[in-house]
Amino acid sequence: MTSLFAAQAGAARTASRQLATLSRARKDAALQAMADALAAAQEPVLQANARDVERAREQGTPEAMVDRLTLTPERIAGMVQGLRDLAGLPDPVGDVVRGFSTPAGVRISQVRVPFGVVGIIYEARPNVTADAAGICLKSGNAALLRGSSSALDSNRAVVAALRGGLEQAGVEAGAVCLVEGGREVTGEMMRARGLVDLLIPRGGAGLIEAVVTGSTVPVIETGTGNCHLFVDASADQQMALEIMLNAKTQRPSVCNSLETLLVHAEIAEQFVPKALEALTAAGVTVHGDDSVRGLDHRIVEATETEYDAEYLSLDLAAKVVAGLDEAVEHIRAHSSGHSETIITSDLGSANRFTAEVDAAAVLVNASSRFVDGGEFGFGAEIGISTQKLHARGPMGLPEMTSTKYVVVGDGQTRG
């Protein structure tokens, strides 16, 4: 293990012991100080980010990834507000999940406690740096932040500001550490059992797969977002158009944006041309099989693999399906388990869809862009989990804690 990573992990472990005992008032004061410091550092952060963006464009990085990398005054303001919002949320640490007494009179409480040291491995998106640091701090965890090299200058500037805020608030700066170095350092994080308590990967499928399969540290798997929208025969078509456009175009480079449109065959001849008109006007290129391409010549031929794609761009796969059964089967075959939507006026169809579709979030007559920790009222999210253990869906503060049992008696012994 490199001396730098060992030192950072050790500092995080030491800080985690302080964080575990901090009152809510101390943590909230630290979050406000971090927010103040980040707001004050806007210009150096933007300058650092401009260097990252320039390098990315010189290297031919796809525009969707450049968008994820780019910071603006508005996005920094959002990062600052996210920290302030966290300060206003209840502290999960110490919450009693359940409590009861045994027949012997022993009192048992299951209470929320921090994990300790949480490592986050993520690509681009320097806003994740502030979000993850804030959520970890509020939930009593130290954060080891392993951002990608593409955002290195941005992350250095953001972390410098956050650590300055921590020091001003009297909290050990080791509570937030930026892990730098080559791929070998990522491997060290993945094998650092005893130093790192939990890893959370955020990024593309390749990164997530590498962490899930290569780590000896427990992992919460966040997933890519191949999100579907099924327009049922009974759908309000104007509603469907508005939701479709919002889900696809409001911010196409994020994981909860729409990637595949499924249309019931009974309304395909009516709905698909209207959808194509609206999507084309918004700059979206639609990819489809013969069932869709026969309805409009502007639809680009889709290969079978495209139905498994996360475009993260103004591209959309489309398919006509015979009905709800085929829509559910298609989603089961191609979904990444993130967010799946039905537009319908039929309560039976809505109930079947929510029961039969296996995803972290299932929506009825609403845009998948709502599947977000901020929109759920959780504050800035740490990620959206697509696994089925411990946490699933947007992960806010409670999901960043474990539990322990506190057992209190007055001299009882077991017979």
Helices and strands as residue ranges (DSSP letters): H 3-19, H 24-40, H 42-58, H 63-69, H 73-87, E 96-101, E 107-114, E 117-122, H 127-138, E 142-146, G 149-151, H 152-168, G 173-175, E 176-178, H 183-190, E 198-202, H 205-214, E 227-231, H 237-249, E 258-264, G 265-267, H 268-281, E 285-288, H 290-293, E 300-301, G 304-308, E 315-321, H 324-334, E 339-343, H 347-356, E 361-364, G 368-370, E 384-385, E 393-394, G 398-400, E 401-408
